[in-house]
Amino acid sequence: MKIVLPELGEGIDKATVSYWYFKVGEKVGEKDDLVELATDKSTFNLPSPCSGMLSEIMVPEGMPVKVGEVLGIIEER
């Protein structure tokens, strides 16, 4: 399952990846805090959309991501 940056509201169209809570190959649970993101106005955690294994990180820490872009991939289990 793709991890996608959702709509952020208030005309905000991008965020920066601050921190990944899991490494590739680690198991994640649905609703676990997966990645911390920062915008000009706030910092927030994006929860995992499903349970499984984090199989790929497509946007590393410190890099920007736009709304709708894929942050990473979870292999559902």
Contacts in CASP RR format, 6 or more apart in sequence:
PFRMAT RR
TARGET T0000
AUTHOR 0000-0000-0000
METHOD contacts of the structure
MODEL  1
MKIVLPELGEGIDKATVSYWYFKVGEKVGEKDDLVELATDKSTFNLPSPC
SGMLSEIMVPEGMPVKVGEVLGIIEER
1 49 0 8 1.000
1 50 0 8 1.000
1 73 0 8 1.000
1 74 0 8 1.000
1 76 0 8 1.000
2 70 0 8 1.000
2 72 0 8 1.000
2 73 0 8 1.000
3 34 0 8 1.000
3 35 0 8 1.000
3 46 0 8 1.000
3 48 0 8 1.000
3 49 0 8 1.000
3 70 0 8 1.000
3 71 0 8 1.000
3 72 0 8 1.000
3 73 0 8 1.000
3 74 0 8 1.000
4 68 0 8 1.000
4 69 0 8 1.000
4 70 0 8 1.000
4 71 0 8 1.000
5 15 0 8 1.000
5 37 0 8 1.000
5 46 0 8 1.000
5 65 0 8 1.000
5 66 0 8 1.000
5 67 0 8 1.000
5 68 0 8 1.000
5 69 0 8 1.000
5 71 0 8 1.000
6 46 0 8 1.000
6 67 0 8 1.000
6 68 0 8 1.000
7 67 0 8 1.000
8 15 0 8 1.000
8 39 0 8 1.000
8 67 0 8 1.000
10 41 0 8 1.000
12 39 0 8 1.000
12 40 0 8 1.000
12 41 0 8 1.000
12 67 0 8 1.000
13 66 0 8 1.000
13 67 0 8 1.000
14 39 0 8 1.000
14 64 0 8 1.000
14 65 0 8 1.000
14 66 0 8 1.000
14 67 0 8 1.000
15 37 0 8 1.000
15 38 0 8 1.000
15 39 0 8 1.000
15 64 0 8 1.000
15 65 0 8 1.000
16 37 0 8 1.000
16 38 0 8 1.000
16 39 0 8 1.000
16 62 0 8 1.000
16 63 0 8 1.000
16 64 0 8 1.000
16 65 0 8 1.000
17 35 0 8 1.000
17 36 0 8 1.000
17 37 0 8 1.000
17 59 0 8 1.000
17 60 0 8 1.000
17 61 0 8 1.000
17 62 0 8 1.000
17 63 0 8 1.000
17 64 0 8 1.000
17 65 0 8 1.000
17 71 0 8 1.000
18 35 0 8 1.000
18 36 0 8 1.000
18 37 0 8 1.000
18 38 0 8 1.000
18 43 0 8 1.000
18 61 0 8 1.000
18 62 0 8 1.000
19 35 0 8 1.000
19 36 0 8 1.000
19 61 0 8 1.000
20 34 0 8 1.000
20 35 0 8 1.000
20 57 0 8 1.000
20 60 0 8 1.000
20 61 0 8 1.000
21 32 0 8 1.000
21 33 0 8 1.000
21 34 0 8 1.000
21 35 0 8 1.000
21 36 0 8 1.000
21 45 0 8 1.000
22 28 0 8 1.000
22 32 0 8 1.000
22 34 0 8 1.000
22 54 0 8 1.000
23 54 0 8 1.000
24 54 0 8 1.000
24 55 0 8 1.000
24 56 0 8 1.000
24 57 0 8 1.000
25 53 0 8 1.000
25 54 0 8 1.000
25 55 0 8 1.000
26 53 0 8 1.000
26 54 0 8 1.000
27 51 0 8 1.000
27 52 0 8 1.000
27 53 0 8 1.000
27 77 0 8 1.000
28 34 0 8 1.000
28 48 0 8 1.000
28 51 0 8 1.000
28 52 0 8 1.000
28 53 0 8 1.000
28 54 0 8 1.000
28 74 0 8 1.000
29 48 0 8 1.000
29 50 0 8 1.000
29 51 0 8 1.000
29 52 0 8 1.000
30 47 0 8 1.000
30 48 0 8 1.000
30 49 0 8 1.000
30 50 0 8 1.000
30 51 0 8 1.000
31 47 0 8 1.000
31 48 0 8 1.000
32 47 0 8 1.000
32 48 0 8 1.000
33 45 0 8 1.000
33 46 0 8 1.000
33 47 0 8 1.000
33 48 0 8 1.000
34 45 0 8 1.000
34 46 0 8 1.000
34 47 0 8 1.000
34 48 0 8 1.000
34 54 0 8 1.000
35 45 0 8 1.000
35 46 0 8 1.000
35 71 0 8 1.000
36 43 0 8 1.000
36 44 0 8 1.000
36 45 0 8 1.000
36 46 0 8 1.000
37 43 0 8 1.000
37 44 0 8 1.000
37 45 0 8 1.000
37 46 0 8 1.000
37 65 0 8 1.000
46 71 0 8 1.000
48 74 0 8 1.000
49 74 0 8 1.000
50 74 0 8 1.000
50 76 0 8 1.000
51 76 0 8 1.000
51 77 0 8 1.000
52 74 0 8 1.000
52 75 0 8 1.000
52 76 0 8 1.000
52 77 0 8 1.000
53 74 0 8 1.000
53 75 0 8 1.000
53 77 0 8 1.000
54 72 0 8 1.000
54 73 0 8 1.000
54 74 0 8 1.000
54 75 0 8 1.000
55 73 0 8 1.000
55 74 0 8 1.000
55 75 0 8 1.000
56 72 0 8 1.000
56 73 0 8 1.000
57 71 0 8 1.000
57 72 0 8 1.000
58 70 0 8 1.000
58 71 0 8 1.000
58 72 0 8 1.000
58 73 0 8 1.000
59 65 0 8 1.000
59 69 0 8 1.000
59 70 0 8 1.000
59 71 0 8 1.000
59 72 0 8 1.000
65 71 0 8 1.000
END
